[in-house]
Amino acid sequence: MKQEEALNVLRALSYGARLTLLRALLEGEKCVRELVCLTQMRECTVSQHLARLKYAGVVLARREAQRIFYSLADKKIAALLRALERIYALE
């Protein structure tokens, strides 16, 4: 079970745009519009990647009126992202 969970996370991270979105969420919860501004991706692209990340259990979604806010699902994801940043000197 733990191995399957790890594989799901790694699959979700295997696309550059998703990694970019997750690194933006390291700073804290953000709505789609904020992520679009930070990443310079189209809104539909951001939404599709967030849906995939949510399905994989990597992010959580919270609705507030018309906006949906996304955050990292747990501290393990944040620790993994920080390790990747440190190991590969990501900017």
NULO-887904 format. One line per 5 residues: number of its first residue (from 1); their letters; for each residue x, y, z of N, C-alpha, C, O, CB. Coordinates in pm, 1 decimal. Glycine has a CB too. Layout:
# NULO-887904
NUM	a	X,Y,Z,X,Y,Z,X,Y,Z,X,Y,Z,X,Y,Z | ... $
//
This chain:
# NULO-887904
1	mkqee	82.3,-120.8,0.0,0.0,0.0,0.0,86.0,126.3,0.0,60.1,218.5,-77.4,-93.2,0.3,121.1 | 187.2,131.4,85.2,275.7,248.1,90.6,349.0,266.9,-42.0,369.9,379.6,-86.6,377.0,233.5,205.4 | 388.0,155.8,-104.4,457.7,164.9,-231.8,365.9,223.9,-338.3,409.6,306.7,-418.1,508.8,26.8,-275.5 | 241.1,183.0,-340.6,145.8,236.3,-438.3,123.2,385.6,-415.2,111.3,462.4,-510.7,11.6,160.1,-430.4 | 117.4,426.4,-289.3,102.8,568.2,-256.1,222.3,647.0,-308.9,205.2,753.9,-367.4,88.8,587.5,-103.1 $
6	alnvl	342.5,595.0,-288.7,464.0,660.6,-337.3,463.2,669.0,-489.5,500.3,771.8,-546.1,589.2,585.3,-288.9 | 421.8,562.9,-555.2,416.4,563.8,-701.7,317.5,667.4,-752.9,345.4,735.3,-851.7,378.7,425.5,-754.6 | 203.2,680.7,-688.2,104.8,781.8,-728.2,162.0,921.7,-716.2,141.8,1005.0,-804.6,-21.8,769.9,-643.4 | 232.3,948.1,-609.1,293.5,1079.8,-589.8,398.8,1104.4,-696.8,402.1,1211.8,-756.9,356.3,1091.5,-449.0 | 484.6,1006.3,-721.0,590.8,1024.3,-820.5,534.2,1042.4,-960.9,587.4,1120.9,-1039.3,686.1,905.0,-818.3 $
11	ralsy	428.1,971.4,-993.1,363.2,990.8,-1123.9,309.6,1133.3,-1135.8,324.1,1197.9,-1239.6,248.0,888.4,-1144.0 | 248.5,1180.4,-1029.6,192.5,1316.1,-1031.0,302.2,1420.5,-1047.8,280.6,1523.4,-1111.8,113.8,1343.1,-901.9 | 419.0,1394.9,-991.1,531.4,1489.2,-999.0,607.9,1480.7,-1130.4,691.2,1566.6,-1159.4,626.5,1464.8,-884.8 | 580.7,1378.9,-1209.3,663.4,1352.1,-1327.3,640.1,1447.8,-1443.0,703.7,1433.3,-1547.4,639.0,1213.3,-1374.4 | 552.8,1543.4,-1428.2,526.2,1640.7,-1533.1,570.0,1778.0,-1482.7,531.0,1818.9,-1373.4,374.9,1640.8,-1573.7 $
16	garlt	648.6,1847.6,-1559.1,708.6,1973.9,-1516.5,609.5,2078.0,-1467.5,636.0,2147.2,-1369.2,786.2,2031.2,-1628.1 | 495.8,2090.2,-1534.7,396.5,2190.4,-1494.5,341.1,2158.4,-1355.8,315.6,2248.8,-1276.3,281.5,2197.2,-1597.5 | 322.9,2031.1,-1327.4,270.8,1992.6,-1195.3,372.8,2022.6,-1086.5,337.1,2068.9,-978.2,233.4,1842.8,-1192.8 | 497.4,1996.8,-1114.7,602.3,2027.1,-1017.6,606.3,2177.4,-990.2,622.9,2219.4,-875.6,739.9,1977.6,-1068.6 | 591.4,2257.2,-1093.9,588.3,2402.6,-1078.8,471.3,2445.6,-990.2,487.8,2529.9,-902.0,578.6,2470.6,-1216.4 $
21	llral	354.2,2388.3,-1013.4,237.1,2422.3,-932.0,257.7,2381.8,-786.1,224.6,2457.8,-695.1,111.4,2354.2,-988.2 | 311.5,2263.8,-764.3,333.0,2217.2,-627.6,435.2,2303.4,-554.9,419.4,2331.2,-436.0,378.4,2071.8,-627.7 | 537.9,2345.1,-623.7,637.9,2432.2,-561.4,576.4,2566.2,-524.1,614.8,2625.4,-423.3,757.9,2453.4,-655.5 | 481.3,2615.1,-603.6,410.5,2738.9,-569.1,324.8,2718.2,-444.2,308.9,2809.9,-363.7,322.3,2786.1,-687.3 | 270.4,2599.0,-428.6,186.3,2569.9,-312.0,267.8,2547.6,-184.8,211.5,2544.4,-75.4,100.8,2447.7,-339.2 $
26	legek	398.6,2532.3,-197.8,484.3,2522.9,-79.4,471.7,2648.5,6.0,485.7,2642.8,128.1,631.3,2500.9,-120.3 | 445.5,2761.3,-58.1,432.2,2889.3,11.8,299.5,2899.6,86.1,283.4,2986.0,172.3,445.2,3004.7,-86.8 | 204.9,2812.8,53.6,74.7,2815.8,118.9,-38.8,2802.2,19.2,-17.4,2796.0,-101.9,58.7,2943.6,197.7 | -158.1,2797.9,72.0,-280.2,2779.6,-7.3,-296.4,2890.8,-110.7,-269.6,3007.8,-83.4,-403.1,2775.2,84.4 | -341.0,2851.5,-230.3,-360.8,2948.7,-338.3,-482.0,2909.2,-421.1,-516.4,2791.5,-431.1,-234.8,2958.5,-428.0 $
31	cvrel	-545.8,3009.0,-480.1,-656.7,2981.6,-571.6,-600.1,2967.6,-713.6,-483.7,2998.6,-739.0,-765.5,3095.4,-564.9 | -683.5,2921.3,-803.1,-639.9,2898.1,-941.9,-585.9,3027.0,-1003.4,-482.6,3025.2,-1070.3,-756.9,2843.3,-1027.6 | -654.1,3137.1,-981.4,-611.6,3265.8,-1040.5,-469.4,3302.1,-993.9,-387.7,3346.5,-1074.6,-711.8,3379.9,-1001.6 | -440.0,3283.6,-865.9,-305.4,3312.4,-814.7,-201.6,3222.7,-881.0,-92.9,3267.9,-917.1,-300.7,3294.3,-661.9 | -236.1,3095.5,-896.7,-142.9,3001.7,-959.9,-119.9,3035.8,-1106.5,-8.9,3020.0,-1157.1,-195.1,2858.8,-947.6 $
36	vcltq	-223.0,3082.1,-1174.3,-208.8,3125.9,-1313.7,-110.1,3243.0,-1321.4,-21.6,3245.0,-1407.0,-347.2,3167.0,-1373.3 | -126.1,3339.4,-1231.8,-36.6,3455.8,-1231.5,107.2,3416.4,-1198.7,201.2,3467.4,-1259.8,-85.9,3560.0,-1130.9 | 124.5,3326.4,-1102.9,258.9,3285.3,-1062.2,330.6,3201.8,-1167.6,451.8,3214.4,-1185.3,251.4,3207.5,-933.9 | 256.5,3117.3,-1237.1,318.6,3022.1,-1329.2,314.5,3065.3,-1475.2,386.3,3009.7,-1558.3,251.8,2889.5,-1315.9 | 231.1,3164.0,-1507.2,213.8,3209.7,-1645.6,155.0,3101.3,-1735.7,171.6,3105.9,-1857.6,347.1,3255.8,-1702.1 $
41	mrect	86.4,3004.0,-1675.9,15.7,2901.3,-1752.9,-127.7,2947.2,-1775.1,-177.9,3034.0,-1703.7,19.1,2763.0,-1680.1 | -192.3,2889.1,-1873.3,-333.5,2919.9,-1897.9,-418.8,2860.3,-1786.8,-382.5,2758.9,-1727.1,-379.0,2865.9,-2036.1 | -531.6,2923.6,-1759.6,-618.9,2878.9,-1651.8,-666.9,2735.8,-1671.8,-671.4,2658.2,-1576.3,-737.7,2971.2,-1640.1 | -702.5,2700.3,-1794.4,-750.0,2564.1,-1818.5,-638.6,2462.3,-1794.7,-665.0,2352.1,-1746.4,-803.9,2550.8,-1961.5 | -516.1,2497.6,-1827.8,-402.1,2408.8,-1804.4,-379.0,2388.9,-1655.8,-359.3,2276.3,-1609.9,-275.7,2464.7,-1870.2 $
46	vsqhl	-381.4,2498.9,-1580.0,-363.9,2491.5,-1435.4,-473.3,2404.9,-1373.6,-445.2,2319.6,-1289.4,-365.1,2632.6,-1373.0 | -595.9,2426.5,-1414.7,-708.3,2350.1,-1359.6,-695.9,2201.4,-1388.7,-724.1,2118.5,-1302.2,-839.7,2402.2,-1415.6 | -654.0,2167.3,-1509.3,-637.6,2025.9,-1544.7,-529.1,1959.5,-1460.3,-546.9,1847.5,-1412.5,-603.7,2011.9,-1693.6 | -418.0,2027.9,-1442.5,-309.8,1971.1,-1362.7,-349.5,1960.3,-1215.3,-314.8,1862.5,-1149.1,-183.1,2056.0,-1377.1 | -421.4,2059.2,-1164.1,-466.9,2052.6,-1026.0,-564.6,1936.9,-1005.4,-562.7,1871.5,-901.1,-532.4,2184.6,-985.6 $
51	arlky	-649.3,1911.8,-1104.5,-742.4,1798.8,-1095.8,-664.8,1667.5,-1087.1,-700.3,1579.3,-1009.0,-838.1,1797.1,-1217.8 | -560.8,1654.7,-1165.8,-477.1,1533.2,-1163.2,-406.1,1518.3,-1029.6,-396.1,1408.2,-975.6,-373.6,1536.2,-1277.0 | -356.6,1630.3,-976.5,-288.1,1627.8,-847.5,-385.3,1594.8,-733.9,-349.9,1524.9,-638.9,-219.7,1762.6,-821.0 | -505.9,1645.1,-744.8,-607.8,1614.4,-644.1,-644.2,1466.3,-650.3,-657.0,1401.2,-546.6,-734.0,1702.1,-665.0 | -660.7,1413.8,-769.2,-692.6,1272.7,-788.1,-583.5,1183.6,-728.0,-612.5,1078.2,-671.3,-710.5,1241.6,-937.5 $
56	agvvl	-458.7,1226.8,-741.1,-344.9,1150.0,-689.1,-328.7,1167.0,-537.7,-245.6,1100.4,-475.9,-216.3,1192.7,-760.0 | -408.1,1256.0,-479.1,-399.9,1276.7,-335.3,-285.6,1366.0,-291.9,-245.5,1364.5,-175.6,-387.5,1146.5,-267.5 | -232.8,1444.2,-385.9,-118.4,1529.8,-358.1,-162.6,1667.8,-310.2,-93.2,1731.1,-230.7,-31.1,1543.0,-482.3 | -277.1,1714.2,-358.0,-331.1,1843.0,-313.3,-472.7,1825.2,-260.2,-541.8,1728.1,-290.9,-329.7,1945.9,-428.4 | -512.8,1922.3,-179.7,-649.1,1929.8,-128.5,-714.8,2053.5,-186.8,-647.2,2152.2,-215.7,-651.6,1933.0,27.6 $
61	arrea	-845.7,2048.8,-204.2,-920.3,2161.9,-257.5,-1024.4,2206.1,-155.0,-1087.1,2124.2,-87.9,-987.8,2125.4,-392.7 | -1040.9,2338.3,-144.8,-1139.2,2396.1,-54.1,-1214.1,2505.1,-129.3,-1152.3,2594.8,-186.6,-1071.5,2452.7,75.4 | -1345.0,2498.2,-129.4,-1425.8,2598.1,-200.2,-1464.3,2710.1,-105.0,-1503.6,2687.4,9.5,-1552.5,2533.5,-261.5 | -1451.5,2831.9,-156.5,-1495.3,2950.9,-83.7,-1569.6,3038.9,-183.7,-1508.2,3106.8,-266.0,-1373.3,3027.9,-17.3 | -1701.1,3036.7,-175.6,-1787.7,3106.8,-272.0,-1756.6,3054.6,-412.9,-1773.4,2935.7,-439.9,-1766.8,3263.3,-264.2 $
66	qrify	-1711.6,3142.9,-502.4,-1684.9,3102.9,-640.7,-1543.6,3050.7,-663.0,-1513.1,2997.0,-769.4,-1709.3,3218.9,-732.1 | -1457.8,3066.2,-563.2,-1317.5,3028.6,-581.8,-1285.8,2896.4,-512.5,-1344.0,2862.1,-409.6,-1225.6,3138.8,-528.7 | -1191.6,2823.4,-572.1,-1141.6,2699.7,-512.3,-995.2,2723.4,-476.0,-914.8,2767.5,-558.1,-1157.9,2576.0,-610.4 | -964.0,2693.1,-351.9,-828.0,2709.2,-303.2,-762.5,2572.0,-293.2,-824.8,2474.2,-251.7,-826.1,2781.8,-166.2 | -636.4,2567.2,-331.8,-561.1,2442.2,-329.4,-445.1,2453.9,-232.0,-385.8,2560.4,-215.1,-510.0,2406.0,-470.3 $
71	sladk	-414.4,2341.4,-168.5,-300.6,2334.3,-77.3,-240.4,2194.5,-86.4,-303.5,2101.6,-136.9,-343.1,2367.8,69.7 | -118.9,2181.1,-37.5,-54.7,2050.0,-35.5,-131.2,1959.1,59.7,-179.2,2004.1,163.8,94.8,2061.2,6.6 | -142.5,1833.1,24.9,-224.0,1739.5,101.5,-165.9,1708.6,239.3,-240.7,1691.6,335.6,-240.4,1611.6,24.1 | -34.7,1701.3,249.4,23.5,1673.7,380.6,170.7,1714.5,384.1,228.4,1755.8,283.4,8.8,1524.6,415.6 | 228.8,1701.9,501.6,367.2,1745.2,522.2,468.2,1659.1,448.0,578.6,1704.8,418.0,399.6,1744.2,669.0 $
76	kiaal	431.4,1534.2,417.8,523.3,1447.0,343.5,548.5,1503.2,203.5,660.8,1497.9,153.3,466.5,1303.0,334.0 | 444.4,1556.5,141.3,458.4,1614.9,7.3,550.6,1736.3,14.5,639.3,1752.2,-69.5,319.3,1655.1,-51.2 | 530.0,1821.3,113.9,615.0,1939.5,130.6,760.1,1898.1,153.4,851.3,1958.0,96.4,565.1,2026.1,248.3 | 781.9,1796.6,236.0,918.1,1750.2,262.6,984.0,1696.8,135.6,1101.9,1722.3,111.0,917.3,1641.7,371.0 | 908.4,1623.2,55.6,961.2,1570.9,-70.8,998.3,1684.2,-166.1,1104.2,1680.7,-228.6,858.6,1477.9,-137.3 $
81	lrale	911.9,1784.1,-177.2,940.1,1897.8,-265.1,1063.1,1975.6,-218.7,1146.3,2015.9,-299.9,819.0,1991.1,-271.4 | 1073.6,1996.0,-89.0,1190.6,2067.5,-36.6,1318.9,1987.9,-60.2,1423.8,2045.1,-90.1,1173.3,2095.9,113.7 | 1309.8,1855.5,-46.7,1426.6,1770.7,-73.9,1466.9,1781.3,-220.7,1585.6,1791.2,-251.9,1396.9,1623.2,-37.2 | 1369.3,1779.3,-310.3,1400.1,1794.8,-453.5,1465.0,1929.3,-481.5,1560.8,1938.0,-558.3,1272.7,1780.0,-537.8 | 1412.7,2034.3,-419.3,1471.6,2167.3,-438.5,1615.9,2170.6,-390.5,1703.3,2226.5,-456.8,1389.5,2273.7,-364.7 $
86	riyal	1639.9,2110.5,-275.2,1773.3,2109.3,-217.5,1870.2,2024.5,-301.9,1981.1,2068.8,-331.8,1767.5,2056.2,-73.8 | 1829.7,1906.8,-338.9,1916.4,1814.7,-412.3,1948.5,1866.7,-551.7,2062.5,1858.9,-597.6,1851.3,1677.6,-422.1 | 1845.6,1920.2,-618.8,1865.3,1964.3,-757.5,1880.8,2114.6,-772.6,1882.8,2165.9,-884.5,1750.4,1918.9,-841.5 | 1891.8,2186.1,-660.4,1910.6,2330.8,-660.4,1807.6,2399.4,-751.5,1842.2,2482.9,-835.0,2053.7,2365.9,-705.5 | 1682.0,2362.2,-733.2,1574.8,2421.2,-813.7,1553.0,2566.1,-770.8,1563.7,2599.4,-652.8,1443.1,2339.3,-799.5 $
91	e	1523.0,2649.5,-865.8,1495.3,2790.9,-837.4,1354.7,2824.6,-875.0,1312.1,2939.0,-858.6,1592.1,2882.3,-911.2 $
//
